[in-house]
């Protein structure tokens, strides 16, 4: 049996992942990040969960890297009119690298997490794949993890459904079985995004305008908007209108009818590949977590991509993550820079 580390937040998923590995006979050590932002209680909850299972527990200090590699870039992106993905940034830049380094230093062979995802080994190496429970799969948020790290990861819940996880945790008497799922970003202060952006000098008020540039109203902060948004515009236009684009330099929010959200593809940069597609191969792309995916063709341009959809899609938000799949297996990802309209 192996010595394994488990990333523990105190939630039901990480707690059951640790218990499953412990019951399988492995030597398990619980690790939790101390992020120094928001409520920052996960490391304490992780310690409680580890104690209940009877595990050694260690805290990994991560406040500096979290601020520099996640919070700062997220604030800058919102201030510039983009829609960042904090979880994907954190998993790839902070959470998994720092926890694996801590695990390696104490002699662990692998790092397990409570993510709903799977790993498949192919000729070119390990690949991320969607979890058995597609409704809970979190593979999308892991798509920026460096390929070399995949071989050191374990996802014990990848073949389970959420109801099964809660049932098993309850049967084992884990306190985390009744803990509700977190719905908000773990780092937000009590005042939410407004307070977060204000603390970093990122509040940028500006105009609401139509496609011709005519001013329709004013807004109190560019960070409050994303492409495709309908609610919270404060406009009475006689018909539904949506955010169609954000002009970062002017802090302007452009709105229009739904038809103006139509997109034919996207351009993205900083591509990361687990396996290169064949020339002309049809893949599936998801350009936000809630997107079900659309068939596409990919044109590779240096470290960037041009992704052409097989059929017209709706809102594509710059700053979000485009994840490319072959069936259920992730081939690569890139950060969206702009939508292709025509």
N, C-alpha and C positions, 0 to 999 in steps of 0.2 A: 504493500500500500504506500501511497505517496504523502508527502507533506504539502498541503495546499493552503493557500490564503483565500479568504472570501471577503469581498467588498460588502460591508455591512452598514446599512442606514437605519436599521431598526424596523423597517417595513416587513410585511409578510413575505415578499418575494425573496429578499436577501436572507431573511431568517430561515426560510424553508430550504433554500439552496445550501446553506451551511449545515442544516440538520441532515439533509439527504446525504451529503458527503461524509458527515460524521458517522451516520448509521452504516455507510458502506465500508467503514473501517479505516478511513483516511485520518491522518493527523491534521486537524484543521485549526487555523489561526484566523481570527476576525480582524479586519483592518477597516478603519473609518477615516475619512478625510475631515479635517477641521478647516473650513473654508473662510471663516472670519467675515461672513456677509449674511445679511438677512437674519433670520432667527438662529441659524447655525446650530441646530439642536441634533442633527443627524448623528454626529459622532457620539453624543451622550446616549441616544436611543440605541445606537449600534452596540455600545458597551453593555447596556442592559440586556439586549437580545443575546449577545454572546455569553453573558453570565448565566442566563437561563439554560442555554444549551450546554454550558460547561466548557466553553472555549477560552483559550488565551485571547486577549484583545489588545490591539495597539492602535494608537491614534497617529495619523500622518499629517503633519502640518503642511497646509497648502494655500494659505492666505495670499502670499506674495504671487505665486504663479497664477492663482485664480484671478486676482485683480489684473495682472499684466496680460494674461493670455485669453481671458474670457470677458471679464466685466468691462475693461477698457475698450476692447474692440467692439463689444456689443453696443455700448453707449455711443461710440463714434459712428457705427453703422446706422443706428437710428437717427442720429443728428444729421446724417448725410442723405437721408431719404431712402434707406434700404431696410429690409426686414430680416435681421439676422436669426440664426438658429443656435441659441445658447447651449442646448443639450449636446448637439453634435460637436460644437467647439470644445466643451468641457470633457466629453468622453475621450476625444482624440488628443487634446493638448494637456489635460490635467489629470482627470480621474484615473484612467487606465494606465498611462505611463508612470505616474507617481506611485500608484498602488503596486504595480508590478515591480518597480524598483525596490520598494520596501519589502515586498514578498521575497524577491531574489536575495536580498541582503540577509534574510533570516533563514535561508536555505529551502524555500518553497520551490516546487517544480512547476506550479501553475497558479494562476489567479482565476477564481470563479466569481461570477456576479449573478444577480437575480434577474438579469435582462431576459426578456422573451426573444430569443434568437437561437440560431443553430449554426454550426460549423460543418462544412463539408470539405473533405480532402480530395483534391484533384491533382492531375499531373503537374500543374504549375504551382501547387502549394495549397494552402488553406483558403477557403472562401466563406464569407458570411452568407447566411441564407435566412429566409423568413422563418419564424417560429411556427410550430404546428397550429397554435391558436392565432390565426391571422388577425383577428380583431384586437389582439394585444401585442402583436409583434413589434419589437423595437429595433429590428435590424437596421432600419432607415437611419436611426440616430447613431449608429455605430459605423456608418459607411466612410468615415474619415480616419478610422484607426489605421495606423501604419501596418502594412502587410506582415512585416516581421513579427509583430506583436500577436497576431492571430494564433500562432502556434502555441502561445503561452496562456491562452484563455480557455475557460470552460463555462458553458451555459447550462447548468443542470435542469433548468425549467423549460428548455427549448422544445421538448416534446409534450409538455403539459398544458392544460387549459387552466385559466385563472380560477374557475370554480373548484377544480381539483386541488389547486395549490392551497386555497383557503380551507378546504375541507381537511386536507392532510395536516395543515398547521393547527387547526382546531382540535383534531383527534390527538395530536401530540401535546396539546395543552400550551401551545406557544401564545404568549400575550399578544404578539403581533398579528394574530389571526383576525382580530377585530379592529385593527388599526385601519382607518380609512385611507384611500389612495390620495396622494398629494395632487392637487389640481393647479397649483401655481408654481412659478419659478422659485427654487429654493432660496435664491439670494435676494429677493425683493424686500425692501423695508416696508414698514406698516403702510406707508403712503403709496405703495405700488410703483408703477412705472413713472408717474409724475415726480415722485420724490427721488427715485433712482436717477432720473435724468437731471433733475435740478441739482443734486449733489455733485454732479460731474459737469455742470455748466452746459448741458446739452438741450435746454428748452429753446426751441426756435419757432416762434409764432410766424404766421404769414397769411397768404391769401388762399381762398378757395376760388377756382376759376373753371371755365368751361373749355372745350377744345379750341375755341378761337382766342383764348386768353382773356376773356371778359371776366372781371371780378364779380363773384357771386356772394362773397362773404369773407369772414376772417376766421382763423383758427388759432388755438393757443399753444400748439406744439406739434411739430412735424412727426415726432415719435408716436403720436396717437393714431397714425394712419398706416394702412398697408394697401397695396393694389388688390382690388376686388372687394374692398370693404363697402358696406351699405349703411350700417348703423352708425349713429354718432356724428353725422355730418352737419346736422342743424340747418338743413336747407329744405325749403318748401318749393319744389320744382313742378308739381303737378303730375309727376311720373317718378318711378324709382330711379335713382341715380347711384352710381358707384364710383369709388376711387379708381381712376384709370391709369394714373401715373403720379409720381412724386418727383418734383424738381428740387434736388438737394441744394444747389447753389442759391436758389431764390427762396427756399423753404415754402414752395408753392405746392398746393394739392389740386390736381386736375381731376374733375369729375365729369361723368357722362352716362348715357344710357348703357345697358348691358351689352349691346352689340359692339361697343368700343373696347370691350375686354377680350375680344376674339384674338387668339394667338395661333400662329402656324408653327412655332418652334421657339427655341431659346439659344442664346449664346452664354457660355459659361467658361470660367477660368480655373486655374490651379487644379487640374484633373489629377485624381489618384486612381490607379488601376490595380485590381487584383488579378485580372486576366484580360488581355486585349481581345476585343471582338474581331471576328473575321471581316475582311473588306466587304462592305455591302450588307452585312448581317443585320437582321431586324432585331432590335432589343426592345425592352419596355422601360420607360422612364417615369418616375414619380418626381414631381417638382415641388411638392410639399407633403408633409406627413399624412394629411387627410386625403390626399389624392390617390385614387385607385390605380392609376397608371395608364399609359397609352403607348401603343406600338410606335416605334420611331426608328429613324436612320441617324447614324452618328458620323459626322465628319470631324476627324481629329486634326487640329491645327496647333502644332507645338504642344504647349501645356494647356491649350484651350480646346473647346469643343463647340461645334455647331450641331444642334439637335433638332431634327425636323420631324414633326409629329405626323402620324399616318392620317389623323383627322383633326380638325380644328378643335382647340381647347379654350378654356376660359382664362382667368387671371393668372399670370406668371409674375412673381414678385422678385425683383433683384435683391440679392442678399441671402435668399433661401438656397437650399441644397437640392441639386438635381442628382438623383440616384438611379443608376442604370442596371437593369436586371436581364439575365438570361433565365427565363422561367422564374423560379423562386430564389435564384442565386445572384448575389450582387457582384457585378463585374467591375464597377467603379463609380466614381462620383465627381462632381465639380460644383463650384459656387456660381450661382446664376448672376450674370452681369446685366443682361437685357433680354427682353422678349422680342421675338421676331414677329412683326405685325403683317408685313407683306412680303 
